[in-house]
Amino acid sequence: MAPPKEAEVELHAISRTPEYEEFMTKLRAYHQERGTTLETEPKVGPVYLDLYKTFNHIVANGGYDKVSDEKLAWRRMAEQLGIHSSNVASTAFSLKEKYYKNLAAYEIKFVHGKEPPPKDILEDVSAKGGGLLSRTRENFRGVKRDSGTVGDSAAASGDDGTPTRERPTPDAAPTSSVRASRGLREAPPQRVIFQPDTGPSRPTRHVSGQQLGHAATPNPTGQPGGHHATPQQVQHTPVPLPHQPRAAPRGPSGSFNPPDAENTSTGVESFLPRSLQQQQHSILPMRPVDTPSNNPVEFARRRQFRRSLLEPPRRSGPYPGVGYDGPNIYIRCLYALRSGTFEEQQFALYHLVKISYERHDKFKFEGFPGLSEGLVEKVLEVGSIFYNVKWKISWVSQVAADNFDTLDGNEGTEDILERIDNLEPKQVNELIVPAKLADKMILINEAALTLRNMSQLRENAAHLAEFLPIKDLICIVLSLPEHELVVEVKHAMLDIAEALTPYIEIDSSDPLYKVLMWLLNDSDDRGIILTTLRALGRISMNLEATNRLDKVPTAVLTKIGELMLLNDDELKDACLDFLYQYTAVVSNVDNLVKSLNCEHLVQHLVRLLSHNARRYQEETLLKPMSKSPSTDEPAAMPEDLLQDLLKLDEPERCNQWVKCFFEEDKESFVTQIAAWQAYQNAFKSALQAIGQPLITPADFIRNSCSVYKGSKAEVWAGSGVPGEVQQKFIIHGIRCRVRPVGIEGQVFLRCLWDSTSGRPNEKCGHFFGSKEKMWNHVVAVHLKLARNEQGGFDNKEEEVRCQWADCTKYPKPTKMKLALMGHHLQTHCCQIFNGIVINEKKAQAGPQPSDNLVVHFEETATAPDEQNPAAPPQAAGIPLSAVLILRNIARNVVKTPAQEDLLKLHELGGEAGGWNERLFRTLLPRLYEVMTENKVLRPHVFSLIQLAESERDM
């Protein structure tokens, strides 16, 4: 049977759950306290490690020490965590290292409850080894940490130690199984090439026995055992041939050379008698003589050294430019832009666009002198595409005045618009754009975009506001003819103008003011209109000077009034900002009421007071709800309702009966015995008549508790006889209805005829679902009138009186026609079924609803108070701008010459009132409504009403 297939492990990924974030917060705090560096998302193989998931998994498997002590355990941990890689060993050690650096100390502290080792013997050293719980400076420094040793615990897991070379035993067969799967390859056996002996067949007489022994004895290391032999001695050492018999040695055992090399003793080989030791020390050592044949490298080195002595000396110091990386990218781009070389400018502008977009908060003009001049000069080249001109900037005013194509950099060019009008235009093909022109426009657009990006920073905008050629540049670009080539650069210039106007003071004679006003009047492009309105509305906003907005053409005011009617909040907001600045000046308000139909403008502004308003209501409790005291006696069963319930089977009949006679009330209860007796009295006789059994009490209680969600059977402990506790079995969560409800939802009303019991205020206990049945009941039961053969009543005179709910019409027996009494009873039945209360004190029954005052409000846009964040939110957005404009008009219109002209006209016609009466009189009810319902606009609308009504009071 095949083994069950293991479940596939999901690939490892970081799960950013609330538990993960909480764990990482604690881990960061611990590393900060410990003084170590935390790598929040370390990379193990191809994935980023989830430290929370890894920590829980390693701790669940026993912790770092236990996993490290088990061989190949870290590989298994990597597989179980879903970290897959082609290099399993490297991935396992990387996982161990990341856990060791980031989580090991945390585990020791919070899992094992011990103090982790200092960081110099934990995080600052390699992850090889284990035993972190018992590691100290003494035992850690004293252990020899040679990789591959038996006692090294670093290789216990099989993932972090260097594999050792496993050598086979001499007796083992040289098969492939000798080498372990994780060992290094075996070095092949050394092969010694056979060299025949060229020396004499037997040693000469002057060779000592000791030397002979050394020469004849094989040395496993390849070197003499007792002394150093020269190359000549090694080369001519006699080696006995195999076919020659060896003579038996004579003398002491020190000259004995056994035939087997394994039986050779190095101590015996190196032994010298005392008589020979002194002689050996006195012998001078022999050294080989270097010759060109045996040491050619040394002789070549000597020849090279002699030649170098004949050459002239070379410079030993650093060469120019060595070790200097050049200027940074900012200076490089600045100088490349000012160089005028096309390729250099391509490089510079490409990087300046990226720098101005990504580092606009740090890239300032004041740190790079000449940058603004270079960018402006580059954008000025666009003029030569459409006109026969090449604009230049001069810092000498006289030179700029004498030359038509030279701009004044010191004081600005006041006649720039006249110069532009006198330029000779070029014929530009709109369909075909040459490659050279396209490349040139790319650089111009990049220079304009760089200026635009940098001007969004306040410091750069203030710097450019003092650089007067920028105003001439904006006028030149915005005055260019309509062409696809200049669309982008025009929008960039408008954005620059919007950023600069808060820092400059211009009047109606300024060329920039004229260009913006002309553009606002003639353009139909939404982006151009929107940016132009913002630029004009923000003139000198950050200065003390007043933005007067003089000489605004009537066509512009009419266009603004039309734009406000569009369903465009952004455009509408820009128009309102412009009108707010415009109406702050008295002369402008005079021009406004003379140029436009100001009544329509004011009406639209009043409508904008509720722009995007959200309606809501607040309910105030005036009188709490009153409940009638609960009772255990359900209402009497109406005959019609009884017949409907008899058609149902149990338990549906029981459930419907509970719904008809009880209602849900969490604070009330009904005793079980009272409910059962009422059910029994209602259905016992009727069920016996049709031969059906009655439901058991246990089933009745169980079904009764399942009708309403909050009802349940309980044992209630209450006070009974003094000193005793009385228990009641109740159904909690329901109470008796004052008026029964039918299956279809109709309400049964009680007959209010006085009871025959004689008790005061006690009425008849029968309920009816219609006024006809109630009338028949009163006539037949209470008046006891008999019907004739036709089913009607004889209209005869009898003494009758009305006992309906303290009726005072016929309180005493009165002789009258029965038809009159019947009509009188019909009025009572119609009154009760139409909801007309007869006697409020006695006819009211059941819980009375609370009296609440509902006030409707509307909420418009708000913004927090910047100076006091804890204060309530303040009005903002389009409604605030609208009410401020209305207040400016109401305040300033009475000071205009138009007010005097209107008053004179009214005096001649016999009327009273000025412009405020004319503009706001019909709108005052709506203003009062806004002041009442809008809490945030209330103070602003109140001041507006005061200004509008002050003229009427006068």
Beta strands, then each sheet from edge to edge (+ up, - down):
strand 1: 43-44
strand 2: 47-48
strand 3: 392-394
strand 4: 406-408
strand 5: 614-623
strand 6: 662-671
strand 7: 712-719
strand 8: 725-736
strand 9: 749-750
strand 10: 767-768
strand 11: 797-800
strand 12: 814-817
strand 13: 851-859
strand 14: 862-863
strand 15: 874-875
sheet 1: 1+ 2-
sheet 2: 3+ 4+
sheet 3: 5+ 13-
sheet 4: 6+ 8- 7+
sheet 5: 9+ 10-
sheet 6: 11+ 12-
sheet 7: 14+ 15-
end
